[in-house]
Amino acid sequence: MDNQFNSYQDLSNVNSGSDVRSFFNSVFAYMGGALAITGLVAYQFGNTPELMNYLILPTGGMSTLGYVIMFAPLALVLIMSFALNRLSIGVLAGIFFLYATLMGASMSFIFLIYTAASIYKTFLCSSLLFGTMAVLGYTTKQDLSGMGRILSMALIGIIIASLVNFFMKSTMMEYIISLVGVVVFTGLTAYDMQKLKEIAQTEGHAMPKNKLALMGALNLYLDFVNLFLMLLRLFGGRRND
C-alpha cells in the first residue's frame, strides 16, 4: 500500500495547512473508529463464553468459523488494495470497518491467554510508543524512504516466519519474531506518517484524497495493532503463569 502512495504524488503543488489538517482528521477518524470497533468486539467475544464457543471446539481446537474469521481479514485487505479505483469511498469504508470487526473477533483469544491487566498495560505502552513514532515521522526532516523499503522487506520475512511457526509452534521463534516485529512496526509507523504527510501536502493525486486518507488509516491501524500484539507476546502476563 505504501507503493500506492508513492504513485499518487505530484510535488509541484502544495496544499494549505487547513487541507493538511483536514486530511489527517480523516485519517485518524477512520483509524480511531476502526480501533474502537476492534477493541469492543475483542472484549465482547473474549469475555462472553457463548460467543467464544462459536470459535473454539469442545475439544479445544479452533472451529471452522474460527479459521474463517482468522483469515478473512487478509482477503478484505486484498480487495481494498486491488479494487481501490473501482470501489466507492462508502464501500471501502464499509469493508474497512468489517475488517476491523473481524480483527476484533480474531483478537479475542488474547483474553483467554493473557491477564486483563497486562492487556491494558500493553495497550497503553503501545499507544505511547505509536504516538511518539508518529510525531517523529511527521516532524523529522530526514527522508525515511530507504528505511521504509528495508522494513517492508523485513515485514515479508516476519509474515513467512509466522506462517512457518504456526505449524512449528516454537516458543523461541515466536520470541524472535515478536522482538523483530516491535522494531519493524515501530519504524513503519514513522515511515507511514511521513508518507501521509507528503500526500497531505501535495495536489495532483490520481485518486481522491478521501480514499487515500482511508488507506492511510488502514496502514496506521495495522502498524498499531501489530505493534500491540508483538509487545503483548513479549511482555504480556499469561493466565497460566
Secondary structure as a PSIPRED ss2 file (coil, helix, strand):
# PSIPRED VFORMAT (PSIPRED V4.0)

   1 M C   1.000  0.000  0.000
   2 D H   0.000  1.000  0.000
   3 N H   0.000  1.000  0.000
   4 Q H   0.000  1.000  0.000
   5 F H   0.000  1.000  0.000
   6 N H   0.000  1.000  0.000
   7 S H   0.000  1.000  0.000
   8 Y C   1.000  0.000  0.000
   9 Q C   1.000  0.000  0.000
  10 D E   0.000  0.000  1.000
  11 L E   0.000  0.000  1.000
  12 S E   0.000  0.000  1.000
  13 N E   0.000  0.000  1.000
  14 V E   0.000  0.000  1.000
  15 N C   1.000  0.000  0.000
  16 S C   1.000  0.000  0.000
  17 G H   0.000  1.000  0.000
  18 S H   0.000  1.000  0.000
  19 D H   0.000  1.000  0.000
  20 V H   0.000  1.000  0.000
  21 R H   0.000  1.000  0.000
  22 S H   0.000  1.000  0.000
  23 F H   0.000  1.000  0.000
  24 F H   0.000  1.000  0.000
  25 N H   0.000  1.000  0.000
  26 S H   0.000  1.000  0.000
  27 V H   0.000  1.000  0.000
  28 F H   0.000  1.000  0.000
  29 A H   0.000  1.000  0.000
  30 Y H   0.000  1.000  0.000
  31 M H   0.000  1.000  0.000
  32 G H   0.000  1.000  0.000
  33 G H   0.000  1.000  0.000
  34 A H   0.000  1.000  0.000
  35 L H   0.000  1.000  0.000
  36 A H   0.000  1.000  0.000
  37 I H   0.000  1.000  0.000
  38 T H   0.000  1.000  0.000
  39 G H   0.000  1.000  0.000
  40 L H   0.000  1.000  0.000
  41 V H   0.000  1.000  0.000
  42 A H   0.000  1.000  0.000
  43 Y H   0.000  1.000  0.000
  44 Q H   0.000  1.000  0.000
  45 F H   0.000  1.000  0.000
  46 G H   0.000  1.000  0.000
  47 N C   1.000  0.000  0.000
  48 T C   1.000  0.000  0.000
  49 P H   0.000  1.000  0.000
  50 E H   0.000  1.000  0.000
  51 L H   0.000  1.000  0.000
  52 M H   0.000  1.000  0.000
  53 N C   1.000  0.000  0.000
  54 Y C   1.000  0.000  0.000
  55 L C   1.000  0.000  0.000
  56 I E   0.000  0.000  1.000
  57 L C   1.000  0.000  0.000
  58 P C   1.000  0.000  0.000
  59 T C   1.000  0.000  0.000
  60 G C   1.000  0.000  0.000
  61 G C   1.000  0.000  0.000
  62 M E   0.000  0.000  1.000
  63 S C   1.000  0.000  0.000
  64 T H   0.000  1.000  0.000
  65 L H   0.000  1.000  0.000
  66 G H   0.000  1.000  0.000
  67 Y H   0.000  1.000  0.000
  68 V H   0.000  1.000  0.000
  69 I H   0.000  1.000  0.000
  70 M H   0.000  1.000  0.000
  71 F H   0.000  1.000  0.000
  72 A H   0.000  1.000  0.000
  73 P H   0.000  1.000  0.000
  74 L H   0.000  1.000  0.000
  75 A H   0.000  1.000  0.000
  76 L H   0.000  1.000  0.000
  77 V H   0.000  1.000  0.000
  78 L H   0.000  1.000  0.000
  79 I H   0.000  1.000  0.000
  80 M H   0.000  1.000  0.000
  81 S H   0.000  1.000  0.000
  82 F H   0.000  1.000  0.000
  83 A C   1.000  0.000  0.000
  84 L C   1.000  0.000  0.000
  85 N C   1.000  0.000  0.000
  86 R C   1.000  0.000  0.000
  87 L C   1.000  0.000  0.000
  88 S C   1.000  0.000  0.000
  89 I H   0.000  1.000  0.000
  90 G H   0.000  1.000  0.000
  91 V H   0.000  1.000  0.000
  92 L H   0.000  1.000  0.000
  93 A H   0.000  1.000  0.000
  94 G H   0.000  1.000  0.000
  95 I H   0.000  1.000  0.000
  96 F H   0.000  1.000  0.000
  97 F H   0.000  1.000  0.000
  98 L H   0.000  1.000  0.000
  99 Y H   0.000  1.000  0.000
 100 A H   0.000  1.000  0.000
 101 T H   0.000  1.000  0.000
 102 L H   0.000  1.000  0.000
 103 M H   0.000  1.000  0.000
 104 G H   0.000  1.000  0.000
 105 A H   0.000  1.000  0.000
 106 S H   0.000  1.000  0.000
 107 M H   0.000  1.000  0.000
 108 S C   1.000  0.000  0.000
 109 F C   1.000  0.000  0.000
 110 I H   0.000  1.000  0.000
 111 F H   0.000  1.000  0.000
 112 L H   0.000  1.000  0.000
 113 I H   0.000  1.000  0.000
 114 Y E   0.000  0.000  1.000
 115 T C   1.000  0.000  0.000
 116 A H   0.000  1.000  0.000
 117 A H   0.000  1.000  0.000
 118 S H   0.000  1.000  0.000
 119 I H   0.000  1.000  0.000
 120 Y H   0.000  1.000  0.000
 121 K H   0.000  1.000  0.000
 122 T H   0.000  1.000  0.000
 123 F H   0.000  1.000  0.000
 124 L H   0.000  1.000  0.000
 125 C H   0.000  1.000  0.000
 126 S H   0.000  1.000  0.000
 127 S H   0.000  1.000  0.000
 128 L H   0.000  1.000  0.000
 129 L H   0.000  1.000  0.000
 130 F H   0.000  1.000  0.000
 131 G H   0.000  1.000  0.000
 132 T H   0.000  1.000  0.000
 133 M H   0.000  1.000  0.000
 134 A H   0.000  1.000  0.000
 135 V H   0.000  1.000  0.000
 136 L H   0.000  1.000  0.000
 137 G H   0.000  1.000  0.000
 138 Y H   0.000  1.000  0.000
 139 T H   0.000  1.000  0.000
 140 T C   1.000  0.000  0.000
 141 K C   1.000  0.000  0.000
 142 Q C   1.000  0.000  0.000
 143 D C   1.000  0.000  0.000
 144 L C   1.000  0.000  0.000
 145 S H   0.000  1.000  0.000
 146 G H   0.000  1.000  0.000
 147 M H   0.000  1.000  0.000
 148 G H   0.000  1.000  0.000
 149 R H   0.000  1.000  0.000
 150 I H   0.000  1.000  0.000
 151 L H   0.000  1.000  0.000
 152 S H   0.000  1.000  0.000
 153 M H   0.000  1.000  0.000
 154 A H   0.000  1.000  0.000
 155 L H   0.000  1.000  0.000
 156 I H   0.000  1.000  0.000
 157 G H   0.000  1.000  0.000
 158 I H   0.000  1.000  0.000
 159 I H   0.000  1.000  0.000
 160 I H   0.000  1.000  0.000
 161 A H   0.000  1.000  0.000
 162 S H   0.000  1.000  0.000
 163 L H   0.000  1.000  0.000
 164 V H   0.000  1.000  0.000
 165 N H   0.000  1.000  0.000
 166 F H   0.000  1.000  0.000
 167 F H   0.000  1.000  0.000
 168 M H   0.000  1.000  0.000
 169 K C   1.000  0.000  0.000
 170 S C   1.000  0.000  0.000
 171 T H   0.000  1.000  0.000
 172 M H   0.000  1.000  0.000
 173 M H   0.000  1.000  0.000
 174 E H   0.000  1.000  0.000
 175 Y H   0.000  1.000  0.000
 176 I H   0.000  1.000  0.000
 177 I H   0.000  1.000  0.000
 178 S H   0.000  1.000  0.000
 179 L H   0.000  1.000  0.000
 180 V H   0.000  1.000  0.000
 181 G H   0.000  1.000  0.000
 182 V H   0.000  1.000  0.000
 183 V H   0.000  1.000  0.000
 184 V H   0.000  1.000  0.000
 185 F H   0.000  1.000  0.000
 186 T H   0.000  1.000  0.000
 187 G H   0.000  1.000  0.000
 188 L H   0.000  1.000  0.000
 189 T H   0.000  1.000  0.000
 190 A H   0.000  1.000  0.000
 191 Y H   0.000  1.000  0.000
 192 D H   0.000  1.000  0.000
 193 M H   0.000  1.000  0.000
 194 Q H   0.000  1.000  0.000
 195 K H   0.000  1.000  0.000
 196 L H   0.000  1.000  0.000
 197 K H   0.000  1.000  0.000
 198 E H   0.000  1.000  0.000
 199 I H   0.000  1.000  0.000
 200 A H   0.000  1.000  0.000
 201 Q H   0.000  1.000  0.000
 202 T E   0.000  0.000  1.000
 203 E E   0.000  0.000  1.000
 204 G C   1.000  0.000  0.000
 205 H C   1.000  0.000  0.000
 206 A C   1.000  0.000  0.000
 207 M C   1.000  0.000  0.000
 208 P C   1.000  0.000  0.000
 209 K H   0.000  1.000  0.000
 210 N H   0.000  1.000  0.000
 211 K H   0.000  1.000  0.000
 212 L H   0.000  1.000  0.000
 213 A H   0.000  1.000  0.000
 214 L H   0.000  1.000  0.000
 215 M H   0.000  1.000  0.000
 216 G H   0.000  1.000  0.000
 217 A H   0.000  1.000  0.000
 218 L H   0.000  1.000  0.000
 219 N H   0.000  1.000  0.000
 220 L H   0.000  1.000  0.000
 221 Y H   0.000  1.000  0.000
 222 L H   0.000  1.000  0.000
 223 D H   0.000  1.000  0.000
 224 F H   0.000  1.000  0.000
 225 V H   0.000  1.000  0.000
 226 N H   0.000  1.000  0.000
 227 L H   0.000  1.000  0.000
 228 F H   0.000  1.000  0.000
 229 L H   0.000  1.000  0.000
 230 M H   0.000  1.000  0.000
 231 L H   0.000  1.000  0.000
 232 L H   0.000  1.000  0.000
 233 R H   0.000  1.000  0.000
 234 L H   0.000  1.000  0.000
 235 F H   0.000  1.000  0.000
 236 G C   1.000  0.000  0.000
 237 G C   1.000  0.000  0.000
 238 R E   0.000  0.000  1.000
 239 R C   1.000  0.000  0.000
 240 N C   1.000  0.000  0.000
 241 D C   1.000  0.000  0.000
